[in-house]
């Protein structure tokens, strides 16, 4: 097994990243995303070094059905924020093939003007098999870009249809983009995804769709009255915009700032929410790490393969097999 990186190299990387070195930023993300066992310890050390310098950004999650114009909206919003003096990081999670694991990774291409701006950083990552369309290491990447000085971090998910609680559990505000429509279209939006939203935006309010977008916004406002709000201090707004024509973008950001100001007025509300997110992250990371350790131990990996065969044949229940696997792993602990 190759030797782990010296501690001095990791400390130098952290210092370069905080000084604004873009190459160091890319190397840092690559290190924490690495699946090589020898990179695990230096990756953990890097995150420990950067953690005290993270946490000062506005974390904005954005989701919506394919075709709603997420990339166009994020590019318009990102350019607006940079014009206002912000530095913007976009963590765009692309769909991955369930068969090959391949990813489109097209967001950087679609956000052409934003990707050329020095105050922006766009990191496309394949969703892989991760539930909710959020790559496993998106949380770590979020901390890294915050430590590098980006004060607005946008996390874009694959889209409605999977567990969007993943993005809600790592951001301060969840923005749901919708297409113009009503009636059957409104019924087709899952209730759970709407209940997660802190802001609902009907995009493509331009041309022949402008009137339909206005009607859709009114429909969603009425529907939201019957749904549980995420925060008692915030009534979820429903707005329209045209990302293509760059109309309504400034007003959307004004609502984001108003949301943050509202929550910040309550003692430690944002801090408490982030602490709860960190605890969930710990549990999720623990489960992922255990599976990695199982794969690295040939005997345990073989036992897992045998249990999978048993479960697949119907000779054992997944619950009983899981208990046997954990028991075997527990016996081998140091």
SEDREN-356043 format. One record per residue (C-alpha): residue number from 1; residue in one letter; x, y, z. Coordinates in nm, 4 decimals. Each point is the difference from the previous one (the first is absolute). Example, Ala and Ser with C-alpha at 12.3 -4.5 7.8 and 13.67 -1.06 7.14 Angstrom:
<recs>
+-----+----+----------+----------+----------+
!   i ! aa !        X !        Y !        Z !
+-----+----+----------+----------+----------+
!   1 !  A !   1.2300 !  -0.4500 !   0.7800 !
!   2 !  S !   0.1370 !   0.3440 !  -0.0660 !
+-----+----+----------+----------+----------+
</recs>
This chain:
<recs>
+-----+----+----------+----------+----------+
!   i ! aa !        X !        Y !        Z !
+-----+----+----------+----------+----------+
!   1 !  X !   0.0000 !   0.0000 !   0.0000 !
!   2 !  X !   0.1433 !   0.3463 !  -0.0888 !
!   3 !  X !   0.1016 !   0.2174 !   0.2921 !
!   4 !  X !  -0.2399 !   0.2678 !   0.1234 !
!   5 !  X !   0.0778 !   0.3620 !  -0.0759 !
!   6 !  X !   0.2258 !   0.1710 !   0.2564 !
!   7 !  X !  -0.1816 !   0.2250 !   0.2464 !
!   8 !  X !   0.2040 !   0.2992 !  -0.1206 !
!   9 !  X !  -0.1313 !  -0.0489 !  -0.3543 !
!  10 !  X !  -0.3600 !   0.0061 !   0.1244 !
!  11 !  X !   0.0633 !   0.3121 !   0.2092 !
!  12 !  X !   0.1622 !   0.1698 !  -0.2999 !
!  13 !  X !  -0.2991 !  -0.0935 !  -0.2166 !
!  14 !  X !  -0.2400 !   0.1477 !   0.2570 !
!  15 !  X !   0.2010 !   0.3242 !   0.0150 !
!  16 !  X !   0.0138 !   0.0308 !  -0.3800 !
!  17 !  X !  -0.3743 !  -0.0595 !  -0.0274 !
!  18 !  X !  -0.0802 !   0.2676 !   0.2572 !
!  19 !  X !   0.2328 !   0.2399 !  -0.1846 !
!  20 !  X !  -0.2131 !  -0.0313 !  -0.3131 !
!  21 !  X !   0.1983 !  -0.2526 !  -0.2051 !
!  22 !  X !  -0.2499 !  -0.1543 !  -0.2439 !
!  23 !  X !   0.2209 !  -0.2987 !  -0.0723 !
!  24 !  X !   0.0238 !  -0.0700 !   0.3724 !
!  25 !  X !  -0.3793 !   0.0116 !   0.0169 !
!  26 !  X !  -0.0286 !  -0.2633 !  -0.2711 !
!  27 !  X !   0.2671 !  -0.2191 !   0.1635 !
!  28 !  X !  -0.1739 !   0.0243 !   0.3378 !
!  29 !  X !  -0.3337 !  -0.1140 !  -0.1409 !
!  30 !  X !   0.1665 !  -0.2823 !  -0.1908 !
!  31 !  X !   0.1698 !  -0.1159 !   0.3209 !
!  32 !  X !  -0.3191 !  -0.0194 !   0.2078 !
!  33 !  X !  -0.1892 !  -0.1647 !  -0.2874 !
!  34 !  X !   0.2700 !  -0.2646 !  -0.0395 !
!  35 !  X !  -0.1035 !  -0.3588 !   0.0746 !
!  36 !  X !   0.3605 !  -0.1143 !   0.0517 !
!  37 !  X !   0.0611 !  -0.1181 !   0.3580 !
!  38 !  X !   0.3322 !   0.1885 !   0.0199 !
!  39 !  X !  -0.1817 !   0.3303 !  -0.0663 !
!  40 !  X !  -0.2535 !  -0.0451 !   0.2798 !
!  41 !  X !   0.2169 !   0.1250 !   0.2870 !
!  42 !  X !   0.1464 !   0.3057 !  -0.1804 !
!  43 !  X !  -0.3489 !   0.0830 !  -0.1274 !
!  44 !  X !  -0.1337 !  -0.0086 !   0.3550 !
!  45 !  X !   0.2925 !   0.2146 !   0.1170 !
!  46 !  X !  -0.0668 !   0.2544 !  -0.2745 !
!  47 !  X !  -0.3662 !   0.0296 !   0.0974 !
!  48 !  X !   0.0973 !   0.0473 !   0.3654 !
!  49 !  X !   0.2354 !   0.2820 !  -0.0996 !
!  50 !  X !  -0.2635 !   0.1728 !  -0.2131 !
!  51 !  X !  -0.3049 !  -0.0494 !   0.2238 !
!  52 !  X !   0.0693 !   0.3043 !   0.2245 !
!  53 !  X !   0.0050 !   0.2200 !  -0.3121 !
!  54 !  X !  -0.3256 !  -0.1346 !  -0.1474 !
!  55 !  X !  -0.3637 !   0.0630 !   0.0843 !
!  56 !  X !  -0.0269 !   0.3675 !  -0.0924 !
!  57 !  X !  -0.1781 !  -0.0351 !  -0.3332 !
!  58 !  X !  -0.3635 !   0.0044 !  -0.0997 !
!  59 !  X !  -0.0777 !  -0.3607 !  -0.0962 !
!  60 !  X !  -0.2738 !  -0.0197 !  -0.2620 !
!  61 !  X !  -0.1440 !  -0.3266 !  -0.1296 !
!  62 !  X !  -0.1753 !   0.0030 !  -0.3370 !
!  63 !  X !  -0.2069 !  -0.2780 !  -0.1535 !
!  64 !  X !  -0.2592 !  -0.0440 !  -0.2686 !
!  65 !  X !  -0.1158 !  -0.2409 !  -0.2682 !
!  66 !  X !   0.2222 !  -0.0549 !  -0.3054 !
!  67 !  X !  -0.0663 !   0.2712 !  -0.2545 !
!  68 !  X !  -0.1014 !   0.2639 !   0.2534 !
!  69 !  X !   0.3122 !   0.2030 !  -0.0797 !
!  70 !  X !   0.2092 !  -0.0547 !   0.3126 !
!  71 !  X !   0.3330 !   0.0683 !  -0.1707 !
!  72 !  X !  -0.1299 !   0.3140 !  -0.1720 !
!  73 !  X !  -0.1483 !   0.1229 !   0.3277 !
!  74 !  X !   0.3175 !  -0.0699 !   0.1989 !
!  75 !  X !   0.2138 !   0.1739 !  -0.2621 !
!  76 !  X !  -0.2234 !   0.3084 !   0.0061 !
!  77 !  X !  -0.0057 !   0.0024 !   0.3810 !
!  78 !  X !   0.3753 !  -0.0572 !   0.0240 !
!  79 !  X !   0.0792 !   0.2869 !  -0.2370 !
!  80 !  X !  -0.2350 !   0.2265 !   0.1951 !
!  81 !  X !   0.1697 !  -0.0900 !   0.3288 !
!  82 !  X !   0.3492 !   0.0599 !  -0.1370 !
!  83 !  X !  -0.1144 !   0.3401 !  -0.1271 !
!  84 !  X !  -0.1097 !   0.0681 !   0.3600 !
!  85 !  X !   0.3494 !  -0.0834 !   0.1306 !
!  86 !  X !  -0.0495 !  -0.3644 !   0.1016 !
!  87 !  X !   0.2152 !  -0.3026 !  -0.0779 !
!  88 !  X !  -0.2100 !  -0.2944 !  -0.1143 !
!  89 !  X !   0.0675 !  -0.3743 !   0.0058 !
!  90 !  X !  -0.2353 !  -0.2343 !  -0.1838 !
!  91 !  X !   0.0045 !  -0.3670 !   0.0930 !
!  92 !  X !  -0.1954 !  -0.1534 !  -0.2857 !
!  93 !  X !  -0.0824 !  -0.3682 !   0.0337 !
!  94 !  X !  -0.0524 !  -0.1600 !  -0.3414 !
!  95 !  X !  -0.2063 !  -0.3111 !  -0.0718 !
!  96 !  X !   0.2024 !  -0.3205 !  -0.0110 !
!  97 !  X !  -0.0787 !  -0.3153 !  -0.1885 !
!  98 !  X !  -0.1272 !  -0.2716 !   0.2319 !
!  99 !  X !   0.1695 !  -0.2548 !  -0.2271 !
! 100 !  X !   0.3361 !   0.1524 !  -0.0875 !
! 101 !  X !   0.0349 !   0.2665 !   0.2675 !
! 102 !  X !   0.0791 !   0.2492 !  -0.2757 !
! 103 !  X !  -0.1018 !   0.3615 !   0.0474 !
! 104 !  X !  -0.1068 !   0.2692 !  -0.2421 !
! 105 !  X !   0.1989 !   0.2653 !   0.1885 !
! 106 !  X !  -0.1386 !   0.2681 !  -0.2257 !
! 107 !  X !  -0.0772 !   0.2817 !   0.2445 !
! 108 !  X !   0.3349 !   0.1711 !  -0.0454 !
! 109 !  X !  -0.0654 !   0.0058 !  -0.3744 !
! 110 !  X !  -0.3557 !   0.1277 !   0.0412 !
! 111 !  X !   0.1096 !   0.2840 !   0.2343 !
! 112 !  X !   0.2418 !   0.1523 !  -0.2493 !
! 113 !  X !   0.0012 !   0.3626 !   0.1145 !
! 114 !  X !   0.0044 !  -0.0848 !   0.3697 !
! 115 !  X !   0.2840 !  -0.2505 !  -0.0356 !
! 116 !  X !   0.2197 !   0.2703 !  -0.1566 !
! 117 !  X !  -0.0276 !   0.2337 !   0.2977 !
! 118 !  X !   0.2855 !  -0.0074 !   0.2519 !
! 119 !  X !  -0.2419 !   0.0480 !   0.2896 !
! 120 !  X !  -0.1816 !  -0.3228 !  -0.0866 !
! 121 !  X !   0.0917 !  -0.3637 !   0.0520 !
! 122 !  X !  -0.2063 !  -0.2795 !  -0.1556 !
! 123 !  X !   0.0581 !  -0.3582 !   0.1057 !
! 124 !  X !  -0.2031 !  -0.2646 !  -0.1831 !
! 125 !  X !  -0.0093 !  -0.3359 !   0.1764 !
! 126 !  X !  -0.1712 !  -0.3248 !  -0.1020 !
! 127 !  X !  -0.2909 !  -0.0966 !   0.2230 !
! 128 !  X !   0.0908 !  -0.3673 !  -0.0325 !
! 129 !  X !  -0.2113 !  -0.2240 !   0.2236 !
! 130 !  X !  -0.0488 !   0.2616 !   0.2695 !
! 131 !  X !  -0.3626 !   0.0484 !   0.1039 !
! 132 !  X !  -0.1469 !   0.3384 !  -0.0827 !
! 133 !  X !   0.2386 !   0.0803 !  -0.2835 !
! 134 !  X !   0.2537 !   0.1550 !   0.2357 !
! 135 !  X !   0.3518 !  -0.1365 !  -0.0280 !
! 136 !  X !   0.1350 !  -0.1480 !   0.3236 !
! 137 !  X !   0.2810 !   0.2534 !   0.0252 !
! 138 !  X !  -0.2112 !   0.3074 !  -0.0782 !
! 139 !  X !  -0.0004 !   0.0910 !   0.3705 !
! 140 !  X !   0.3794 !  -0.0099 !   0.0184 !
! 141 !  X !   0.0283 !   0.2037 !  -0.3191 !
! 142 !  X !  -0.2396 !   0.2541 !   0.1475 !
! 143 !  X !   0.2301 !   0.0495 !   0.3003 !
! 144 !  X !   0.3048 !   0.0279 !  -0.2251 !
! 145 !  X !  -0.1438 !   0.2733 !  -0.2225 !
! 146 !  X !  -0.1166 !   0.1910 !   0.3086 !
! 147 !  X !   0.3528 !  -0.0124 !   0.1424 !
! 148 !  X !   0.1244 !   0.1267 !  -0.3379 !
! 149 !  X !  -0.2096 !   0.3151 !   0.0454 !
! 150 !  X !  -0.3153 !  -0.0652 !  -0.2034 !
! 151 !  X !  -0.2834 !   0.1662 !   0.1891 !
! 152 !  X !  -0.2918 !  -0.1464 !  -0.1991 !
! 153 !  X !  -0.0087 !  -0.3754 !  -0.0639 !
! 154 !  X !  -0.2668 !  -0.1395 !  -0.2306 !
! 155 !  X !  -0.0689 !  -0.3742 !   0.0036 !
! 156 !  X !  -0.1940 !  -0.1187 !  -0.3036 !
! 157 !  X !  -0.1590 !  -0.3442 !   0.0165 !
! 158 !  X !  -0.0934 !  -0.2376 !  -0.2804 !
! 159 !  X !  -0.3687 !   0.0847 !   0.0311 !
! 160 !  X !  -0.3336 !  -0.0934 !   0.1503 !
! 161 !  X !  -0.0650 !  -0.3707 !   0.0346 !
! 162 !  X !   0.2568 !  -0.1151 !   0.2562 !
! 163 !  X !   0.0513 !   0.0910 !   0.3646 !
! 164 !  X !   0.0598 !   0.3749 !  -0.0163 !
! 165 !  X !   0.0427 !   0.0071 !   0.3777 !
! 166 !  X !   0.3684 !  -0.0597 !  -0.0793 !
! 167 !  X !   0.0473 !   0.3562 !  -0.1252 !
! 168 !  X !  -0.2308 !   0.1464 !   0.2647 !
! 169 !  X !   0.2220 !  -0.1627 !   0.2628 !
! 170 !  X !   0.3110 !   0.1858 !  -0.1137 !
! 171 !  X !  -0.1297 !   0.3449 !  -0.0936 !
! 172 !  X !  -0.1583 !   0.2970 !   0.1779 !
! 173 !  X !  -0.2732 !   0.0581 !  -0.2557 !
! 174 !  X !  -0.1691 !  -0.2284 !  -0.2517 !
! 175 !  X !  -0.1267 !   0.1528 !  -0.3257 !
! 176 !  X !  -0.2353 !  -0.1992 !  -0.2206 !
! 177 !  X !  -0.0190 !   0.0909 !  -0.3690 !
! 178 !  X !  -0.3205 !  -0.0862 !  -0.1850 !
! 179 !  X !  -0.1257 !   0.0188 !  -0.3567 !
! 180 !  X !  -0.3035 !   0.2045 !  -0.1021 !
! 181 !  X !  -0.3135 !  -0.2125 !   0.0188 !
! 182 !  X !  -0.2856 !  -0.0788 !   0.2311 !
! 183 !  X !  -0.2697 !  -0.2496 !   0.0805 !
! 184 !  X !   0.1438 !  -0.3408 !  -0.0876 !
! 185 !  X !   0.3534 !   0.1398 !   0.0045 !
! 186 !  X !  -0.0492 !   0.1256 !   0.3558 !
! 187 !  X !  -0.1366 !  -0.3380 !   0.1059 !
! 188 !  X !   0.3082 !  -0.1669 !  -0.1480 !
! 189 !  X !   0.2429 !   0.1794 !   0.2335 !
! 190 !  X !   0.0696 !  -0.2139 !   0.3036 !
! 191 !  X !  -0.1359 !   0.1493 !   0.3204 !
! 192 !  X !   0.3220 !  -0.0806 !   0.1872 !
! 193 !  X !   0.2221 !   0.2033 !  -0.2340 !
! 194 !  X !  -0.2289 !   0.3023 !   0.0300 !
! 195 !  X !   0.0004 !  -0.0264 !   0.3801 !
! 196 !  X !   0.3802 !   0.0135 !  -0.0066 !
! 197 !  X !   0.0019 !   0.3255 !  -0.1954 !
! 198 !  X !   0.0773 !   0.3348 !   0.1631 !
! 199 !  X !  -0.0570 !   0.1795 !  -0.3301 !
! 200 !  X !  -0.1941 !  -0.1111 !  -0.3089 !
! 201 !  X !   0.0847 !   0.1579 !  -0.3356 !
! 202 !  X !  -0.1864 !  -0.0544 !  -0.3270 !
! 203 !  X !   0.2629 !   0.0415 !  -0.2706 !
! 204 !  X !  -0.0440 !   0.0670 !  -0.3731 !
! 205 !  X !  -0.2466 !   0.2844 !   0.0611 !
! 206 !  X !   0.0621 !   0.1412 !  -0.3464 !
! 207 !  X !  -0.1554 !   0.0011 !  -0.3453 !
! 208 !  X !  -0.3088 !  -0.2147 !  -0.0391 !
! 209 !  X !   0.0584 !  -0.1538 !   0.3441 !
! 210 !  X !  -0.0103 !   0.3278 !   0.1945 !
! 211 !  X !  -0.3741 !  -0.0163 !   0.0710 !
! 212 !  X !   0.0157 !  -0.3712 !   0.0861 !
! 213 !  X !   0.2857 !   0.0691 !   0.2429 !
! 214 !  X !  -0.2095 !   0.2610 !   0.1799 !
! 215 !  X !  -0.2917 !  -0.2412 !   0.0307 !
! 216 !  X !   0.2299 !  -0.2757 !   0.1251 !
! 217 !  X !   0.1445 !   0.2274 !   0.2671 !
! 218 !  X !  -0.3524 !   0.0815 !   0.1219 !
! 219 !  X !  -0.0889 !  -0.3709 !   0.0062 !
! 220 !  X !   0.3081 !  -0.0846 !   0.2054 !
! 221 !  X !  -0.0657 !   0.2847 !   0.2434 !
! 222 !  X !  -0.3452 !  -0.1426 !   0.0640 !
! 223 !  X !   0.1332 !  -0.3555 !   0.0333 !
! 224 !  X !   0.2703 !   0.1022 !   0.2474 !
! 225 !  X !  -0.2645 !   0.1220 !   0.2433 !
! 226 !  X !  -0.0915 !  -0.3633 !   0.0667 !
! 227 !  X !   0.3552 !  -0.1277 !   0.0405 !
! 228 !  X !   0.2248 !   0.0004 !   0.3041 !
! 229 !  X !   0.2553 !   0.2804 !  -0.0029 !
! 230 !  X !   0.3601 !  -0.0883 !   0.0885 !
! 231 !  X !   0.0367 !   0.3006 !   0.2286 !
! 232 !  X !  -0.2652 !   0.1752 !   0.2055 !
! 233 !  X !   0.1915 !   0.3238 !  -0.0570 !
! 234 !  X !  -0.0122 !  -0.0143 !  -0.3798 !
! 235 !  X !  -0.2945 !  -0.0121 !  -0.2396 !
! 236 !  X !   0.1199 !  -0.1602 !  -0.3232 !
! 237 !  X !  -0.0183 !   0.2495 !  -0.2893 !
! 238 !  X !  -0.0903 !  -0.1030 !  -0.3547 !
! 239 !  X !   0.1506 !   0.2174 !  -0.2727 !
! 240 !  X !   0.0516 !  -0.0038 !  -0.3756 !
! 241 !  X !   0.3108 !   0.0778 !  -0.2013 !
! 242 !  X !   0.1566 !  -0.0382 !  -0.3407 !
! 243 !  X !   0.3572 !  -0.1205 !   0.0359 !
! 244 !  X !   0.0353 !   0.0069 !  -0.3793 !
! 245 !  X !  -0.0877 !   0.3709 !  -0.0150 !
! 246 !  X !   0.1632 !   0.0728 !   0.3371 !
! 247 !  X !  -0.3217 !   0.1402 !   0.1479 !
! 248 !  X !  -0.0943 !  -0.0428 !   0.3631 !
! 249 !  X !   0.3420 !  -0.1338 !   0.1041 !
! 250 !  X !   0.0823 !   0.2958 !   0.2244 !
! 251 !  X !  -0.3371 !  -0.0305 !   0.1706 !
! 252 !  X !   0.0620 !  -0.3704 !   0.0654 !
! 253 !  X !   0.3312 !   0.0787 !   0.1688 !
! 254 !  X !  -0.1705 !   0.2696 !   0.2095 !
! 255 !  X !  -0.2306 !  -0.2725 !   0.1332 !
! 256 !  X !   0.2984 !  -0.2232 !   0.0800 !
! 257 !  X !   0.1581 !   0.2826 !   0.2009 !
! 258 !  X !  -0.3295 !   0.0698 !   0.1739 !
! 259 !  X !  -0.0265 !  -0.3686 !   0.0926 !
! 260 !  X !   0.3474 !   0.0021 !   0.1512 !
! 261 !  X !  -0.0706 !   0.3224 !   0.1894 !
! 262 !  X !  -0.3249 !  -0.1460 !   0.1366 !
! 263 !  X !   0.1699 !  -0.3136 !   0.1290 !
! 264 !  X !   0.3014 !   0.1923 !   0.1291 !
! 265 !  X !  -0.2321 !   0.2131 !   0.2127 !
! 266 !  X !  -0.0762 !  -0.3073 !   0.2114 !
! 267 !  X !   0.2814 !  -0.0912 !   0.2414 !
! 268 !  X !   0.2201 !  -0.2696 !  -0.1526 !
! 269 !  X !  -0.2708 !  -0.1299 !  -0.2358 !
! 270 !  X !   0.2398 !  -0.0446 !  -0.2926 !
! 271 !  X !   0.2734 !  -0.1351 !   0.2289 !
! 272 !  X !  -0.2380 !  -0.2546 !   0.1528 !
! 273 !  X !  -0.1201 !  -0.1102 !  -0.3435 !
! 274 !  X !   0.3567 !  -0.0474 !  -0.1210 !
! 275 !  X !   0.0888 !  -0.1932 !   0.3159 !
! 276 !  X !  -0.2894 !  -0.2375 !  -0.0671 !
! 277 !  X !   0.1181 !  -0.0382 !  -0.3601 !
! 278 !  X !   0.3514 !  -0.0810 !   0.1216 !
! 279 !  X !  -0.1333 !  -0.2762 !   0.2244 !
! 280 !  X !  -0.1884 !  -0.1540 !  -0.2928 !
! 281 !  X !   0.3156 !   0.0299 !  -0.2086 !
! 282 !  X !   0.1931 !  -0.1899 !   0.2692 !
! 283 !  X !  -0.2469 !  -0.2881 !  -0.0088 !
! 284 !  X !   0.0004 !  -0.0117 !  -0.3794 !
! 285 !  X !   0.3787 !   0.0102 !  -0.0183 !
! 286 !  X !   0.0263 !  -0.2733 !   0.2633 !
! 287 !  X !  -0.2169 !  -0.2329 !  -0.2100 !
! 288 !  X !   0.2006 !   0.0745 !  -0.3168 !
! 289 !  X !   0.3310 !  -0.0500 !   0.1805 !
! 290 !  X !  -0.1128 !  -0.3351 !   0.1404 !
! 291 !  X !  -0.0822 !  -0.1203 !  -0.3514 !
! 292 !  X !   0.3450 !   0.1111 !  -0.1181 !
! 293 !  X !   0.1666 !  -0.1918 !   0.2834 !
! 294 !  X !  -0.2013 !  -0.3096 !  -0.0873 !
! 295 !  X !   0.1203 !   0.0222 !  -0.3593 !
! 296 !  X !   0.3636 !   0.0350 !   0.1078 !
! 297 !  X !  -0.0029 !  -0.3177 !   0.2128 !
! 298 !  X !   0.0091 !  -0.3056 !  -0.2324 !
! 299 !  X !  -0.1607 !  -0.2329 !   0.2565 !
! 300 !  X !  -0.2827 !   0.2384 !   0.0837 !
! 301 !  X !  -0.0505 !   0.0838 !  -0.3685 !
! 302 !  X !  -0.0321 !  -0.3701 !  -0.0758 !
! 303 !  X !  -0.2488 !  -0.0374 !   0.2852 !
! 304 !  X !  -0.2009 !   0.2905 !  -0.1411 !
! 305 !  X !  -0.0053 !  -0.1632 !  -0.3451 !
! 306 !  X !  -0.1278 !  -0.3246 !   0.1534 !
! 307 !  X !  -0.2697 !   0.1865 !   0.1933 !
! 308 !  X !  -0.1050 !   0.1877 !  -0.3137 !
! 309 !  X !  -0.0385 !  -0.3325 !  -0.1781 !
! 310 !  X !  -0.2063 !  -0.1333 !   0.2909 !
! 311 !  X !  -0.2243 !   0.3061 !   0.0003 !
! 312 !  X !  -0.0362 !  -0.0109 !  -0.3771 !
! 313 !  X !  -0.1024 !  -0.3662 !   0.0131 !
! 314 !  X !  -0.2564 !   0.0710 !   0.2697 !
! 315 !  X !   0.1772 !  -0.2215 !   0.2540 !
! 316 !  X !   0.0567 !   0.2893 !   0.2402 !
! 317 !  X !  -0.1644 !   0.3333 !   0.0762 !
! 318 !  X !   0.2050 !   0.3181 !  -0.0587 !
! 319 !  X !  -0.0446 !   0.0961 !   0.3658 !
! 320 !  X !   0.1360 !  -0.3292 !   0.1353 !
! 321 !  X !   0.2860 !   0.0040 !  -0.2523 !
! 322 !  X !   0.0927 !   0.3543 !   0.0991 !
! 323 !  X !   0.0119 !  -0.0967 !   0.3666 !
! 324 !  X !   0.2294 !  -0.2932 !  -0.0799 !
! 325 !  X !   0.2301 !   0.2245 !  -0.2057 !
! 326 !  X !   0.0259 !   0.2622 !   0.2732 !
! 327 !  X !   0.0645 !  -0.2720 !   0.2576 !
! 328 !  X !   0.2857 !  -0.1355 !  -0.2137 !
! 329 !  X !   0.1462 !   0.3477 !  -0.0413 !
! 330 !  X !  -0.0288 !   0.0649 !   0.3728 !
! 331 !  X !   0.1967 !  -0.3174 !   0.0790 !
! 332 !  X !   0.2885 !   0.1224 !  -0.2177 !
! 333 !  X !   0.0256 !   0.3423 !   0.1644 !
! 334 !  X !   0.3481 !   0.0891 !   0.1350 !
+-----+----+----------+----------+----------+
</recs>
